[in-house]
C-alpha cells in the first residue's frame, strides 16, 4: 500500500480495515520492544545483581526526560495528520521542519544537562556505593543518546501521520535486533560492562535515526521536511507547544505516578510487590492489541478531522471500541477460567505460595476491568488524534494521582483490607477514568479543530 493509497483508505475505505492496517504494525512493534527489553535485561543481569539494579534504578529518570519527546511526537502526529487530511502538504512540511529542529535543540540541551547533573540526580534518589557508581555510568551514556531518541520520535510521528505505521515498526525491530547483537560484544567481548550496554543502545539509536532520515527522503509520499532558509515560526511553535505540552505532562506525570505507586505497594511487603509486578506483566501482554489500536486511531482521527469528516471520526472511534472490547472480553474469560494455571506458569516455586495467592486475587480483580483498560487506550487515541491532549493528560494523570494513589492510601489507613485494598483501587480507577472519558466524549468539545487549512505563516 503505497503513497496516497493509505490516505484513501483512512478517508474513504473500510474502517475496520483501516484500523487493523494501521494498528497491527504498532502491536508487532510493542511486542518486539517487550522481547528486546527482556533480552537486554538478560545480558545485563549476567554482569551481577548490582549492575542489573542500576539500569532499573535510573529508568524512571530517563523516561521522565523522554516524556517531552513523546509529547512533541504526539503533537506532530495530531497536527500533521490533520493537515494531510486537509491536503495542506506544504504547511505539513513546514510544521515537520519546525518539529525536528525544536526536538533537536531540546534533546541536545537535555543530553548536556543530564550528563552534568547525573551524579547529583542519583544522589538525590538515594543511590550510594556501587549502585550509584554503575547508575551514573549508565545514566550519563543514556543521556548522550537523547538526540537520536527525539529525532526518531519525529520520524515516527511524520510516518504515522501519513498512515504508515509499518516503516517505524520495521526500523524499530531492526534496531532492537542490532542492540541485542551489540550488547554481548560491548559488555563482554570488549569488557565494558554496564557502559557497554549503554553504548550498544546509543549506537543502535543512532543507526535507527540515519535509516529513518533515508526513508523520509526516499519513501515519504506526502511530507518531506526542508531546512534550506529555515526560520522558526511563532505561530507554529505556539501550536506545537499547545498540543505537545499537555501530552508531555501526561506522560511524565504518569511515569512519576507509577514510581510513587510502586513505593506504596512495596510498603505492603515483597510478596505483594511481586504479585503486582507479575500480574501487570501478564495483563500488559493482553493489553498490547488495544494499545496498538489506540495509537493507530490517532492518525485516522487526525486525517478525518482535517478533511472535515466528523462522521468518519465517530465511526473510527466506535469500531475501535468494538474491536477492543471483543479482544478484552476474550482475554477476561480466559484469565478467569485459567487464573491459577496462568499465575503458576510465572511463579513455579511452591515456596512462594503467598505470592501465588495474592497474584490470583489481583488477577481476578483486574481481569474484570480489562475491557476498561482497553477503552482507556481508545479514549487516549481519540483525544490525541483530535489534538485535544489536555483531555488525554487529565485521564493519564487523573487515573493515578486523582484516583488510584488516594484510594490506596485511604484503604491502607482506614480499613483492614490489606493488599486487597490495592486491587480494589486499581480496578476502581480504571472504571472511574473511563466514565470521565465517556463524559468528555459526549460533550463533543474534542471535535473542535485545532488547526485549519489556511496558511499560518
Secondary structure as UniProt FT lines:
FT   TURN            3..4
FT   HELIX           5..12
FT   HELIX           15..45
FT   TURN            46..47
FT   HELIX           49..85
FT   TURN            86..87
FT   HELIX           89..124
FT   TURN            125..126
FT   HELIX           129..144
FT   HELIX           146..161
FT   TURN            162..163
FT   HELIX           166..184
FT   HELIX           185..189
FT   HELIX           193..219
FT   TURN            228..229
FT   HELIX           234..266
FT   TURN            267..268
FT   HELIX           270..306
FT   TURN            307..308
FT   HELIX           310..337
FT   HELIX           339..346
FT   HELIX           350..352
FT   HELIX           353..368
FT   HELIX           370..385
FT   TURN            386..387
FT   HELIX           389..397
FT   HELIX           398..404
FT   HELIX           405..414
FT   TURN            418..419
FT   HELIX           420..443
FT   HELIX           445..447
//
